[in-house]
Amino acid sequence: MDSSIILLPSSTTRISYTLKYNNPLINTGFLDLVLDGKLEENIWEARTFCLEEEVEALLEMGLGKGSNYENTLVVSKKGIINNKLRVEDEFVKHKVIDLLGDLYLVGPIKAYVIALRSGHSLNIKLIQRLRLYEEKSSSGGIRAYSFYFPEKEILSAEEIMKILPHRYPFLLVDRIIYLEKGKKAVGIKNVTINDYFFQGHFPSRPVMPGVLIIEAMAQVGGILMLADEKNKGKLAYFMAANNVKFRRTVEPGDRLVIEVTAGRIKSRTGVVYTKAFVDEKLAAQGELIFTLVES
């Protein structure tokens, strides 16, 4: 018989488990459980079980060394050997306990879990997929490099690298000259002919690419959000750039001063308004949108 397990988005943790065995005593069982901080009464009393014909193979594999007929339900075709059920639906309840234990290997989750005859091997495959998804998701966002929450207005490059994960050649903020947590940040990018992008943009007429000006503004915005302790452990994903305008070129020798002001900052999303200046003249501006998620 086939087995399966799927996860669906949910605001709570819910498990719907269907058990099916080719045994007249175990047969079919179903449990629908919503976890709201409490376990269903007596589910914790459900003990592990196996079929009588499985015992020898399990022992040969080195499993079940502490098992006996009191703490394990050994089921034959005639009934439970030297024991009896403690609670109603004990078989399916134990399967749900197994599933919960396996899922907690990746930490508490909120999802609707629908499982059909799943056991440890299938549960572990799901966990591996969840971990892979988590790695791919986190690699696309800006995670605070460490839990560093500055208590001053001016940040050096070394302090910036405690907040942002970016490194050469993609760290585009040299210094923060003003930081008001949750409200405003001002950063500096000193543009030099040694910047790597000038090798191809353009050899005969070096101009800082507009997309990198936006990236520099986004990095200052990331510092503004991730320097706030209330966003500890979160990832910032750059979602969109609206109303972006470039007013003048940025060239080697320019000092790009980037001002970022917080707009609507919620628990999951943030909007910042950015302006970049050279010699006090507006070079670029735009509205950047981030999403904040738990890492």
Sine and cosine of phi, psi and omega as CSV:
sin_phi,cos_phi,sin_psi,cos_psi,sin_omega,cos_omega
0.00,0.00,0.62,-0.78,-0.03,-1.00
-0.95,0.30,0.46,-0.89,0.12,-0.99
-0.79,-0.62,0.44,-0.90,-0.02,-1.00
-0.39,-0.92,0.34,-0.94,0.09,-1.00
-0.45,-0.90,0.71,-0.70,0.02,-1.00
-0.69,-0.72,0.41,-0.91,0.08,-1.00
-0.87,-0.49,0.72,-0.69,0.07,-1.00
-0.86,-0.52,0.50,-0.87,0.03,-1.00
-0.86,0.52,0.63,-0.77,0.01,-1.00
-0.34,-0.94,0.48,-0.88,0.05,-1.00
-0.99,0.12,-0.17,0.99,0.04,-1.00
-0.77,-0.63,0.09,-1.00,0.11,-0.99
-0.99,-0.16,0.89,-0.47,-0.03,-1.00
-0.73,-0.68,0.68,-0.74,0.01,-1.00
-0.81,-0.59,0.80,-0.60,0.14,-0.99
-0.89,-0.45,0.92,-0.39,-0.11,-0.99
-0.87,-0.49,0.76,-0.65,0.08,-1.00
-0.91,-0.41,0.82,-0.58,-0.01,-1.00
-0.96,-0.29,0.67,-0.74,0.02,-1.00
-0.55,-0.84,0.88,-0.48,0.01,-1.00
-0.79,-0.62,0.53,-0.85,0.10,-0.99
-0.99,0.11,0.87,0.50,0.03,-1.00
-0.58,-0.82,0.76,-0.65,-0.09,-1.00
-0.90,0.44,-0.42,0.91,-0.02,-1.00
-0.99,0.13,-0.72,0.70,0.00,-1.00
-0.97,0.25,-0.82,0.58,0.09,-1.00
0.77,0.63,-0.85,-0.52,-0.06,-1.00
-0.89,-0.46,0.69,-0.72,0.07,-1.00
-0.64,-0.77,0.44,-0.90,0.01,-1.00
-0.60,-0.80,0.66,-0.75,0.05,-1.00
-0.64,-0.77,0.78,-0.63,0.08,-1.00
-0.90,-0.43,0.90,-0.44,-0.16,-0.99
-0.79,-0.62,0.79,-0.62,0.10,-0.99
-0.94,-0.34,0.85,-0.53,-0.03,-1.00
-1.00,-0.05,0.92,-0.40,0.02,-1.00
-0.85,-0.52,0.57,0.82,-0.03,-1.00
0.98,-0.17,-0.16,0.99,0.00,-1.00
-0.75,-0.66,0.59,-0.81,0.11,-0.99
-1.00,0.02,0.54,-0.84,0.04,-1.00
-0.83,0.55,0.63,-0.77,-0.05,-1.00
-0.80,0.60,0.75,-0.66,0.09,-1.00
0.94,0.34,0.09,1.00,0.04,-1.00
-0.90,0.43,-0.53,0.85,-0.02,-1.00
-0.93,0.37,-0.25,0.97,0.02,-1.00
-0.99,0.14,-0.19,0.98,-0.07,-1.00
-0.93,0.37,0.79,-0.61,-0.05,-1.00
-0.99,-0.16,0.35,-0.94,0.06,-1.00
-0.92,0.39,0.34,-0.94,-0.02,-1.00
-0.53,-0.85,0.30,-0.95,0.08,-1.00
-0.41,-0.91,0.25,-0.97,0.07,-1.00
-1.00,0.10,0.47,-0.88,-0.03,-1.00
-0.84,0.54,-0.63,0.77,-0.04,-1.00
-0.95,0.31,-0.17,0.98,0.01,-1.00
-1.00,-0.03,-0.26,0.97,-0.16,-0.99
-0.86,0.51,-0.78,0.63,-0.07,-1.00
-0.87,0.49,-0.70,0.72,-0.01,-1.00
-0.90,0.43,-0.64,0.77,0.02,-1.00
-0.89,0.45,-0.67,0.74,0.01,-1.00
-0.92,0.40,-0.61,0.79,0.03,-1.00
-0.91,0.42,-0.48,0.88,0.04,-1.00
-0.99,0.11,0.01,1.00,0.00,-1.00
0.99,0.16,0.29,0.96,-0.02,-1.00
-0.98,-0.19,0.38,-0.93,0.08,-1.00
0.93,0.37,0.50,0.87,-0.05,-1.00
-0.91,0.41,-0.50,0.87,0.00,-1.00
-1.00,-0.09,0.13,0.99,-0.08,-1.00
-0.99,0.13,0.51,-0.86,0.12,-0.99
-0.50,-0.86,0.01,-1.00,-0.08,-1.00
-0.96,0.28,-0.13,0.99,0.04,-1.00
-1.00,0.02,-0.66,0.75,-0.06,-1.00
-0.99,-0.13,-0.04,1.00,0.00,-1.00
-0.74,-0.68,0.70,-0.71,0.05,-1.00
-1.00,0.00,0.95,-0.32,0.04,-1.00
-0.99,-0.15,0.89,-0.46,-0.16,-0.99
-0.96,-0.28,0.84,-0.54,0.11,-0.99
-0.97,-0.23,0.00,-1.00,0.02,-1.00
-0.94,0.34,-0.30,0.95,-0.01,-1.00
-0.99,-0.12,-0.31,0.95,-0.02,-1.00
0.48,-0.88,-0.19,-0.98,0.01,-1.00
-0.99,0.13,0.76,-0.64,-0.08,-1.00
-0.99,0.16,0.85,-0.53,0.10,-1.00
0.79,0.61,0.57,0.82,-0.01,-1.00
-0.27,-0.96,0.01,-1.00,0.07,-1.00
-0.47,-0.88,0.25,-0.97,-0.02,-1.00
-0.92,0.38,0.66,-0.75,0.09,-1.00
-0.99,0.14,-0.69,0.73,-0.11,-0.99
-0.73,-0.69,0.32,-0.95,0.06,-1.00
-0.92,0.39,0.63,-0.78,0.01,-1.00
0.86,0.51,0.61,0.80,-0.07,-1.00
-0.89,0.46,-0.57,0.82,-0.04,-1.00
-0.90,0.44,-0.79,0.61,-0.04,-1.00
-0.94,0.34,-0.52,0.86,0.03,-1.00
-0.91,0.41,-0.62,0.79,0.03,-1.00
-0.93,0.38,-0.59,0.81,0.05,-1.00
-0.88,0.47,-0.60,0.80,0.05,-1.00
-0.93,0.38,-0.63,0.78,0.06,-1.00
-0.88,0.47,-0.70,0.72,0.07,-1.00
-0.83,0.55,-0.72,0.69,-0.03,-1.00
-0.89,0.45,-0.69,0.72,0.03,-1.00
-0.87,0.49,-0.70,0.71,0.01,-1.00
-0.88,0.48,-0.66,0.75,0.02,-1.00
-0.91,0.40,-0.68,0.73,-0.02,-1.00
-0.90,0.45,-0.52,0.85,-0.02,-1.00
-0.96,0.29,-0.08,1.00,0.13,-0.99
-0.92,0.40,-0.40,0.92,0.07,-1.00
-0.97,-0.22,0.09,1.00,0.00,-1.00
0.99,-0.10,0.16,-0.99,0.02,-1.00
-0.86,0.51,0.70,-0.71,0.03,-1.00
-0.78,-0.62,0.41,-0.91,0.15,-0.99
-0.90,-0.43,0.93,-0.38,-0.05,-1.00
-0.23,-0.97,0.32,-0.95,0.13,-0.99
-0.99,-0.15,0.93,-0.36,-0.07,-1.00
-0.99,-0.17,0.85,-0.52,0.05,-1.00
-0.91,-0.42,0.90,-0.43,-0.09,-1.00
-0.82,-0.57,0.68,-0.73,0.06,-1.00
-0.83,-0.56,0.95,-0.31,0.05,-1.00
0.84,0.55,0.49,0.87,-0.01,-1.00
-0.98,0.20,0.56,-0.83,0.08,-1.00
-0.79,-0.61,-0.20,-0.98,-0.09,-1.00
-0.85,0.53,-0.67,0.74,-0.08,-1.00
-0.89,0.45,-0.69,0.72,0.02,-1.00
-0.95,0.32,-0.61,0.79,0.04,-1.00
-0.87,0.50,-0.66,0.75,-0.01,-1.00
-0.92,0.40,-0.60,0.80,0.07,-1.00
-0.87,0.49,-0.64,0.77,0.05,-1.00
-0.89,0.45,-0.67,0.74,0.00,-1.00
-0.88,0.47,-0.66,0.75,0.03,-1.00
-0.88,0.47,-0.64,0.77,0.05,-1.00
-0.91,0.41,-0.63,0.78,0.02,-1.00
-0.90,0.44,-0.67,0.74,0.00,-1.00
-0.91,0.41,-0.64,0.77,0.04,-1.00
-0.90,0.44,-0.67,0.74,0.03,-1.00
-0.89,0.45,-0.66,0.75,0.00,-1.00
-0.89,0.46,-0.66,0.75,0.01,-1.00
-0.90,0.44,-0.69,0.73,0.00,-1.00
-0.92,0.40,-0.63,0.78,-0.02,-1.00
-0.92,0.39,-0.71,0.71,-0.06,-1.00
-0.94,0.33,-0.47,0.88,0.00,-1.00
-0.93,0.36,-0.31,0.95,-0.01,-1.00
-1.00,-0.04,-0.08,1.00,-0.05,-1.00
-0.91,-0.41,0.17,-0.98,0.06,-1.00
-1.00,-0.06,0.93,-0.36,0.06,-1.00
-0.98,-0.21,0.65,-0.76,0.10,-1.00
-0.83,0.55,0.77,-0.64,-0.06,-1.00
-0.91,0.42,-0.53,0.85,0.08,-1.00
-0.45,-0.89,0.20,-0.98,0.02,-1.00
-0.99,0.12,0.94,0.34,0.01,-1.00
-0.93,-0.36,0.87,-0.50,-0.02,-1.00
-0.85,-0.53,0.99,-0.13,-0.13,-0.99
-0.90,0.45,0.55,-0.84,0.02,-1.00
-0.94,-0.34,0.33,0.94,-0.01,-1.00
-0.70,-0.71,0.17,-0.98,-0.10,-0.99
-1.00,0.04,-0.41,0.91,-0.08,-1.00
-0.93,-0.36,0.76,-0.65,-0.02,-1.00
-0.83,-0.55,0.72,-0.70,0.07,-1.00
-0.99,0.15,0.11,-0.99,0.04,-1.00
-0.87,0.48,-0.62,0.78,0.02,-1.00
-0.89,0.45,-0.63,0.77,0.01,-1.00
-0.95,0.30,-0.56,0.83,0.08,-1.00
-0.88,0.48,-0.64,0.77,-0.03,-1.00
-0.95,0.31,-0.21,0.98,0.14,-0.99
-0.98,0.17,-0.29,0.96,-0.01,-1.00
-0.98,-0.21,-0.75,0.66,-0.03,-1.00
-1.00,-0.10,0.54,-0.84,0.07,-1.00
-0.99,0.12,-0.15,0.99,-0.08,-1.00
-0.90,0.43,0.58,-0.81,0.05,-1.00
-0.67,-0.74,0.12,-0.99,0.04,-1.00
-0.82,0.58,0.69,-0.72,0.10,0.99
-0.99,-0.14,0.33,0.94,-0.14,-0.99
-0.94,-0.34,0.08,1.00,0.14,-0.99
-0.99,0.11,0.91,-0.41,-0.15,-0.99
-0.93,-0.37,0.35,0.94,0.08,-1.00
-0.80,-0.60,0.86,-0.50,-0.03,-1.00
-1.00,0.01,-0.47,0.88,-0.10,-0.99
-0.29,-0.96,0.56,-0.83,0.18,-0.98
-0.96,-0.27,0.86,-0.50,-0.05,-1.00
-0.99,-0.17,-0.15,0.99,0.06,-1.00
-0.39,-0.92,0.75,-0.66,0.03,-1.00
-0.61,-0.79,0.89,-0.47,0.14,-0.99
-0.87,-0.49,0.97,-0.24,-0.18,-0.98
-0.79,0.61,0.76,-0.66,0.05,-1.00
0.97,0.23,-0.04,1.00,-0.07,-1.00
-0.80,-0.60,-0.80,0.59,-0.12,-0.99
-0.42,-0.91,0.55,-0.84,0.11,-0.99
-0.61,-0.79,0.57,-0.82,0.07,-1.00
-0.78,-0.62,0.84,-0.55,-0.02,-1.00
-0.84,-0.54,0.26,-0.96,-0.02,-1.00
-0.81,-0.58,0.71,-0.71,0.21,-0.98
-0.86,-0.51,0.92,-0.39,0.06,-1.00
-1.00,0.09,0.92,-0.39,-0.08,-1.00
-1.00,0.02,0.84,-0.54,0.00,-1.00
-0.79,-0.61,0.32,-0.95,0.01,-1.00
-0.91,0.42,-0.29,0.96,0.01,-1.00
-0.99,0.17,-0.15,0.99,0.06,-1.00
-0.86,0.50,0.72,-0.70,-0.15,-0.99
-0.85,0.52,-0.52,0.85,-0.12,-0.99
-0.95,0.30,-0.28,0.96,0.01,-1.00
-0.96,0.29,-0.22,0.98,0.04,-1.00
-0.88,0.47,-0.51,0.86,-0.03,-1.00
-0.83,-0.55,-0.04,1.00,-0.11,-0.99
-0.70,-0.71,0.99,0.15,-0.21,0.98
-0.86,-0.52,0.54,-0.84,-0.09,-1.00
-0.83,0.55,-0.61,0.79,-0.04,-1.00
-1.00,-0.05,-0.20,0.98,-0.03,-1.00
-0.48,-0.88,0.98,0.20,-0.10,-1.00
-0.90,0.44,0.85,-0.52,0.03,-1.00
-0.69,-0.73,0.73,-0.68,0.03,-1.00
-0.92,0.39,0.81,-0.59,-0.01,-1.00
-0.86,0.51,0.64,-0.77,-0.01,-1.00
-0.86,0.50,-0.59,0.81,-0.01,-1.00
-0.90,0.43,-0.50,0.87,0.02,-1.00
-0.98,0.20,-0.47,0.88,0.14,-0.99
-0.90,0.44,-0.69,0.73,0.06,-1.00
-0.88,0.47,-0.67,0.74,0.01,-1.00
-0.88,0.47,-0.66,0.75,0.03,-1.00
-0.89,0.46,-0.66,0.75,0.04,-1.00
-0.90,0.44,-0.63,0.77,0.01,-1.00
-0.91,0.41,-0.59,0.81,0.02,-1.00
-0.92,0.39,-0.64,0.77,0.09,-1.00
-0.90,0.43,-0.64,0.77,0.08,-1.00
-0.88,0.47,-0.63,0.78,0.06,-1.00
-0.89,0.45,-0.64,0.77,0.06,-1.00
-0.88,0.47,-0.69,0.72,0.00,-1.00
-0.83,0.55,-0.67,0.74,-0.06,-1.00
-0.99,0.14,-0.70,0.71,-0.10,-1.00
-0.98,0.21,-0.24,0.97,0.07,-1.00
-0.98,0.20,-0.16,0.99,-0.01,-1.00
-1.00,0.02,0.82,-0.58,-0.10,-1.00
-0.89,0.46,-0.41,0.91,0.01,-1.00
-0.93,0.37,-0.27,0.96,0.06,-1.00
-0.98,-0.21,0.36,0.93,-0.01,-1.00
-0.83,0.56,0.76,-0.65,0.07,-1.00
0.98,0.19,0.08,1.00,-0.04,-1.00
-1.00,-0.07,0.33,-0.94,0.11,-0.99
-0.96,-0.29,0.64,-0.77,0.05,-1.00
-0.94,-0.33,0.88,-0.48,0.04,-1.00
-0.97,-0.25,0.79,-0.62,0.06,-1.00
-0.98,0.21,0.93,-0.37,-0.12,-0.99
-0.99,-0.11,-0.67,0.74,-0.11,-0.99
-0.36,-0.93,0.39,-0.92,0.11,-0.99
-0.78,-0.62,0.87,-0.50,-0.05,-1.00
-0.91,-0.42,0.51,-0.86,0.10,-0.99
0.81,0.59,0.64,0.77,0.01,-1.00
-0.98,0.19,0.74,-0.67,0.02,-1.00
-0.67,-0.74,0.65,-0.76,0.06,-1.00
-0.94,-0.34,0.83,-0.56,-0.11,-0.99
-0.99,-0.17,-0.43,0.90,-0.01,-1.00
-0.34,-0.94,0.31,-0.95,0.00,-1.00
-0.98,0.22,0.43,-0.90,0.07,-1.00
-0.90,-0.43,0.83,-0.55,-0.17,-0.99
-0.81,-0.58,0.24,-0.97,0.06,-1.00
-0.81,0.58,0.69,-0.72,-0.05,-1.00
0.99,-0.11,-0.24,0.97,0.02,-1.00
-0.98,0.21,0.49,-0.87,0.11,-0.99
-0.93,-0.38,0.95,-0.30,-0.05,-1.00
-1.00,0.05,0.91,-0.42,0.01,-1.00
-0.97,-0.23,0.86,-0.51,-0.13,-0.99
-0.92,-0.38,0.86,-0.51,0.05,-1.00
-0.96,-0.29,0.79,-0.62,0.02,-1.00
-0.82,-0.57,0.82,-0.57,0.02,-1.00
-0.89,-0.46,0.74,-0.67,-0.02,-1.00
-0.95,0.31,0.69,-0.73,0.11,-0.99
-0.97,-0.22,-0.89,-0.46,0.02,-1.00
-0.99,0.11,0.95,-0.32,0.04,-1.00
-0.93,-0.36,0.91,-0.41,0.03,-1.00
-0.92,-0.40,-0.09,-1.00,-0.04,-1.00
-0.92,0.38,-0.47,0.88,-0.07,-1.00
-0.90,-0.43,-0.35,0.94,-0.04,-1.00
-0.70,-0.71,0.37,-0.93,0.04,-1.00
-0.53,-0.85,0.62,-0.78,0.07,-1.00
-0.87,-0.49,0.77,-0.64,0.05,-1.00
-0.81,-0.59,0.53,-0.85,0.01,-1.00
-0.95,-0.31,0.81,-0.59,-0.16,-0.99
-0.84,-0.54,0.54,-0.84,0.12,-0.99
-0.62,-0.78,0.63,-0.78,0.04,-1.00
-0.85,-0.53,0.74,-0.67,-0.08,-1.00
-0.85,-0.52,0.52,-0.85,0.21,-0.98
-0.78,-0.63,0.84,-0.54,-0.04,-1.00
0.81,0.59,0.66,0.75,0.04,-1.00
0.91,0.41,0.20,0.98,0.06,-1.00
-0.95,-0.31,0.68,-0.74,-0.06,-1.00
-0.91,0.42,0.83,-0.56,0.02,-1.00
-0.97,-0.24,-0.57,0.82,-0.01,-1.00
-0.33,-0.94,0.37,-0.93,0.05,-1.00
-0.41,-0.91,0.34,-0.94,0.02,-1.00
0.03,-1.00,0.20,-0.98,0.05,-1.00
-0.92,-0.38,0.86,-0.50,-0.06,-1.00
-0.94,-0.35,0.66,-0.75,-0.04,-1.00
-0.88,-0.47,0.77,-0.64,0.02,-1.00
-0.87,-0.48,0.41,-0.91,0.23,-0.97
-0.88,-0.48,0.63,-0.78,-0.01,-1.00
-0.94,-0.35,0.81,-0.58,0.01,-1.00
-0.75,-0.66,0.42,-0.91,0.06,-1.00
-0.94,0.35,0.69,-0.73,-0.01,-1.00
-0.99,0.14,0.00,0.00,0.00,0.00
